Every structure is written in C-alpha cells, then in structure tokens.
Amino acid sequence: MSNKARWEVTAHYRTDGNLVGLRFGVEELAEVHDIIEQGPDWQALDSIVIRYVGLPNKLTIEETRDL
C-alpha cells in the first residue's frame, strides 16, 4: 500500500479452500473499479471492504458539519 493512500481496500475472493483477501491502497475510490476489473475474475469475488485511512483523527458526522 502506498504512503499516500487515503483508502485501504480488501477484496475477498472465493477459492476451493477458503476466502483469500487481496489488500491494496488507493487515493481515489474510482481506482477500485480498475483494480477489480484487472482480476482475479470478478465472478469469484465475495466481498469488498473499503476503509478510510487518510487522516489520523477520526471525526464524527457531527464534527464534520463544522468543517
């Protein structure tokens, strides 16, 4: 994962044995589309988890209203 990634994405794929998670970092959410399309085949995709990792402080919805 790059140092400038704002988002951590884990794509979980089904295998014969269990789920395998592939993790990558992106700056923009639009990048996720291209990464998933590049494979493994999306028909084996079980789930995608996207987590914001851009800022060290975790704001609440209420706190963001004042930004």
N, C-alpha and C positions, 0 to 999 in steps of 0.2 A: 504494500500500500504506500502511495506517495505521501510525502510530508505535507503537501498542500490539499490533500483530500478533505472535503467537507463532509462526505458521506461514506460510510462503510456499508458495503453491500455483500450479503452472503446468499448465494444461490444454492439451494439444496436439490440434488439430483438423485433419482432412484437408481440403484444398481441391483444386481442379483442378490447381494448380501444385505445391504442396508442403504441408508442415505449418505451421500458424500456432499460436504459443503465446500464450495469454492468461494473464497473471500477476495474482494478487491475494493479499492478506493476510487472514488470519482469526485470531481469538483462540481459537476453539474448532473442533476438527475437524468437529463436527456441522454447521457452517455450509457446509462444502464441498458437501453434498448439495443444499441450496437453490440455490447458485450454479450448479451443473452443470445442475439441472433448469430453470433460467431460460433456458438456451440459450447458444450455438447448440445445435442439435439434438444430443442425446447420441449419435445413430447415426453422426455424423461424428467422434466422439471417438476419438482414437488412444491417448492415454495421459494419466495424471495423475501429476505429480511433486510430492510434499509434502516440504518441508524445514523443520526446526525452526530458527527464528531468534530465539528468545526471550531467551536468555542469551548473553552474550559468551564465557563459558568453556565449553569443550566437554568434558564429562565422559565417562569410560569406563563401561562396565557395572560394572566392579569398584568404581569410585569412588562410584557411586550406591548401593551396598549399605550404605554408612556414613551415608547421609542420614537 
